[in-house]
Amino acid sequence: MEAHNNILKPWGSYFAIGLLFLFTCVTSFPVYPVAPIATIDPVVPIAPEIPIVPIVPITPVVSIAPEVPIAPEVPIAPVAPIVPTVPISPIDPTAKTHYHEHGIHQRRTGWADGPVYVTQCPIQPGGSYTYRFTTEGQEGTLWWHAHSSWLRATVYGALIIYPKEGSTYPFIKPKKEIPILLAGEWWDANPIDVINRAIRTGAAPNISDAYTINGQPGDFYNCSMKGTKIIRVESGETNLVRVINSALNQPLFFTIANHRLTVVAVDASYTKPFTTSAIMLGPGQTTDVLITTDQPPASYYIAARAYASAQGVPFDNTTTTAILEYEPTVPNAQTAAQLTSKHKHNHKRRFQTSVFPRLPAYNDTPTVTTFTTSLRSSPSNDISVPTHIDEHLFFTVGLGLNPCKPGRSCQGPNNTRFTASMNNVSFVLPSTLSILQAYVQGVNGLFTLNFPKVPPVKFDYTGNVPRALWTPIPGTEAYKLKYGSTVQIVLQDTNIFAAENHPIHLHGYNFYIVGEGFGNFNAKTDTAKFNLVDPPRRNTVGVPVGGWAVIRFVADNPGVWLMHCHIDSHLSWGLAMLFVVENGVGELQSLEPPPADLPKC
């Protein structure tokens, strides 16, 4: 990855977009090549290809067409165009899609944010749309994915913003960057069918059959060991590892056997370095860590498995693995070069066995809490935590149950249907026009500005919640913010059906996590515990199971922005809301006009 630093131009940053292609096959086990990091500049080599071999049986899924003209690496000069075309689905040739650049601020470019029917209508089959945006003021590990139904189960990839020329990382310079590790989920079924069946019946969707690292399940699934990702390193190196939880529904623990992880960034924001044996990422979150190869030459498992915070709720308890393999110690540089050349494209293992790591227990909330409360912003982030607050908001987040319609049979608990909500409003997407278009064009009837700033009914959120409060009201509701207003949101988990850790993602913004805790938030006692000096800055916050988190930000990006749980089953059930941020004064504080190629509904 060092080659990127050699081609950076003085006028901007670069980002690389990694594509994870999951293809269709119906017989045997062919191998399909993908490039996790590709580059467009001729002096930068294409990254090594990763073969995708799913577990048995192989299942048809929506995939990116090989001929899609996505610019693999684009200089961010004032505008970075990405031109995706529609993924080709062997199951549904009429598939429509769109792309969300997760964590990109989209300053005044909300039209490029991507969530279907929020900022755009879907790209029609055979069509294209140019996503124009800049990454001014951003640097680090982000990612992109489809943002409709469960398409992102197979349509996602990495998006890396490298330091500008002449600048460096605010931590020890790594010898090299280990290939990006995308942790995903795999179903032995078309994931779109999985969620459609759940919506149709009212039941919870089937859990996944495997987790993956860079498209590979690893050594502990049927027919998967041959394709396990092997990462070769040399002794005495300090390397940068970028980890992305691209799983649909599962927070994941991540570790490397016998190696300590020094956390240096989360969600493309640098942190004060601290060392741990394992990290936890909710769906949508990213973490950069340094590892030092200070162990005896051997093969060590890289592993990820579930953090399952909800009691009594089924989850995929399998473990995905890759391998960190030490190169042998060699006497001179010439021999080392020969070995490197020999093994560069060789997936044959040097060691017969690998050291397996000690992973946290599935429900190890104390380890999660220790990790999240250890995060502190690096001074290099130019920390500016709002202290005077204009908007004090309190949002409950959690599940619910809807009664089955008369004469129908539903497969939720006691003949009900699963649902989810924020402040008792279960979000409903429109299907005829995007909300941003409706807002800009003054179209009435598509959404309202009635989202409540506090729960309609105050109750014991994490206690024994009365059943009368388990059924939310459906609606397409937004909350309006004035440009430049300072905002504090208390995100409160509820014990409706089951308390759970909810990764809440806010589009268009980073925010500071000034506090978190368990039980019901108490403004009188908990506010005094806030960290207003160096709180972590993220775009996705894990609301603790049976607890709360408080975030702060400045509403300085006009447009319509979705806030939602990044567990996609919860989003499908309605755990989301909208912010409408008004224009400020002048062109630079106003949303850009819609682009000419904005997809039509």
MOFEN-V779656 format. One record per backbone hydrogen bond with DSSP energy under -0.5 kcal/mol. CO is the residue of the C=O (numbers start at 1). NH is the residue of the N-H. Records with the same first field share a line. If there is no record, write none. Layout:
CO: NH ; NH
//
This chain:
1: 4
2: 5 ; 6
3: 6 ; 7
4: 7 ; 8
9: 12 ; 165
12: 165
13: 76
14: 162
15: 74
16: 18 ; 160
17: 38
18: 20
19: 21
20: 22 ; 156
21: 23
27: 30
32: 52
34: 36 ; 50
35: 19
37: 47
41: 44
43: 45
48: 36
49: 51
50: 34
51: 53
52: 32
61: 90
63: 88
65: 68
68: 70
70: 72
72: 17
74: 15
75: 77
76: 13
79: 81
80: 133
82: 84 ; 131
84: 129
87: 89
88: 63 ; 90
92: 95
97: 123
100: 102 ; 145
101: 104
102: 143
104: 508
106: 108 ; 109
108: 592
109: 112
110: 113
113: 101
115: 118 ; 119 ; 120
117: 435
118: 436
120: 117
123: 97
124: 127
127: 86
129: 84 ; 131
130: 132
131: 82 ; 133
133: 80
135: 138
140: 142 ; 161
142: 159
143: 102
144: 157
145: 100
147: 116
148: 151
150: 153
151: 154 ; 155
154: 156
155: 146
156: 20
157: 144
158: 18
159: 142
160: 16 ; 162
161: 140
162: 14
164: 167
176: 178 ; 240
178: 242
180: 182
181: 183 ; 244
182: 184 ; 214 ; 215
183: 246 ; 247
184: 212
186: 209 ; 210
187: 189
189: 191
190: 193 ; 194
191: 195
192: 196
193: 197
194: 198
195: 199
196: 200
197: 201
198: 202
201: 411
202: 418
210: 186
212: 184
213: 216
216: 213
217: 321
218: 221
221: 224
222: 56
224: 227
225: 228
229: 323
230: 232
231: 325
233: 327
234: 237
237: 239 ; 293
238: 175 ; 176
239: 291
240: 178
241: 243 ; 289
242: 181
243: 287
244: 183 ; 246
245: 284
248: 568
249: 251
251: 307
252: 281
253: 305
254: 279
255: 303
256: 259
260: 262
261: 263 ; 276
262: 290
263: 274
264: 271
265: 288
266: 269
268: 139
269: 266
270: 378
274: 263
276: 261
279: 254
281: 252
282: 285
285: 245
286: 267
287: 243
288: 264 ; 265
289: 241
290: 262
291: 239 ; 293
292: 294
293: 236
298: 326
299: 355
300: 324
301: 257 ; 303
302: 322
303: 255
304: 320
305: 253
306: 308
307: 309
309: 311
310: 313
315: 317
318: 306
320: 304
322: 302
323: 231 ; 325
324: 300
325: 233
332: 336
333: 337
334: 338
335: 339
336: 340
337: 341
338: 342
339: 343
340: 344
343: 346
345: 347
355: 301
357: 359
361: 364
362: 308
363: 365
364: 368
365: 369
366: 370
367: 371
368: 372
369: 373
370: 374
371: 374
372: 375
375: 536
376: 272
378: 381
379: 382
387: 389
390: 392
391: 393 ; 488
393: 490
395: 492
396: 423
397: 494
398: 421
400: 419
402: 417
405: 408
412: 415
415: 404
416: 412
417: 402
419: 400
421: 398
422: 425
424: 426 ; 473
425: 422 ; 427
426: 475
434: 438
435: 439
436: 440
437: 441
438: 442 ; 443
448: 478
453: 394
459: 461
460: 463
461: 495
463: 465
466: 469
467: 470
470: 401 ; 472
473: 426
475: 428 ; 477
476: 448
477: 578
478: 451
479: 580
481: 582
482: 485
485: 555
486: 390 ; 391
487: 553
488: 393
489: 491 ; 551
490: 395 ; 492
491: 493 ; 549
492: 397
495: 497
496: 399 ; 498
500: 502
501: 503
502: 504 ; 543
503: 505 ; 566
504: 541
505: 507 ; 564
506: 509
511: 538
512: 514 ; 552
514: 531
515: 550
517: 548
521: 523
522: 526 ; 527
523: 527
526: 529
527: 530
530: 532
534: 377
536: 513
538: 511
539: 506
541: 504 ; 543
542: 544
543: 502
544: 547
546: 519
547: 493
548: 517
549: 491
550: 514 ; 515
551: 489
552: 512
553: 487
554: 556
555: 484 ; 485
559: 561 ; 581
561: 579
562: 507
563: 577
564: 505
566: 568
567: 570 ; 571
568: 572
569: 573
570: 574 ; 575
571: 574
573: 420
574: 427 ; 576
575: 565
577: 563
578: 479
579: 561 ; 581
580: 481 ; 582
581: 559
584: 586
586: 589
587: 590
589: 584
595: 598
599: 121
//
